[in-house]
Amino acid sequence: MAENLVTVKEVVLNNNCPVCYAKGSLLITFKQKVIETKFYKSITSEINHDINCKTCESAIYPVQWTNDIERVVDYQKRAFKPMATSTYIKKTSWIIITAVVLVAIAIVAVLFFM
């Protein structure tokens, strides 16, 4: 079972980096968890976000946020539209389901007509 975080949205923030003080170099990335197995692929409602500086290439943790960064992050969280949660059944599952149904029909037909 592979669990991946898929990047859904990236936004450049026009705030100063609290580490290197570069303006317009902060990048907030929204990622959504996707679970994929041999039988199905599921998009979950679990959302992660992180902020990185493109200039100094450091992660900006919530402890380092200023009030301005916090307000912009809150706005971006509200404006973010995640992918719809869903589960897709893969071809392998459909083959197994079809085989089980055909075997069940065969068993019922044999029992019914004997």
Stockholm file with secondary structure:
# STOCKHOLM 1.0

chainA/1-114         MAENLVTVKEVVLNNNCPVCYAKGSLLITFKQKVIETKFYKSITSEINHDINCKTCESAIYPVQWTNDIERVVDYQKRAFKPMATSTYIKKTSWIIITAVVLVAIAIVAVLFFM
#=GR chainA/1-114 SS CEEEEEEEEEEEECSBCTTTCCBTCEEEEEEEEEEECSSEEEEEEEEEEEEEETTTCCEECGGGCCHHHHHHHHHHHHHCCCCCCEEEECHHHHHHHHHHHHHHHHHHHHHHHC
#=GC SS_cons         CEEEEEEEEEEEECSBCTTTCCBTCEEEEEEEEEEECSSEEEEEEEEEEEEEETTTCCEECGGGCCHHHHHHHHHHHHHCCCCCCEEEECHHHHHHHHHHHHHHHHHHHHHHHC
//
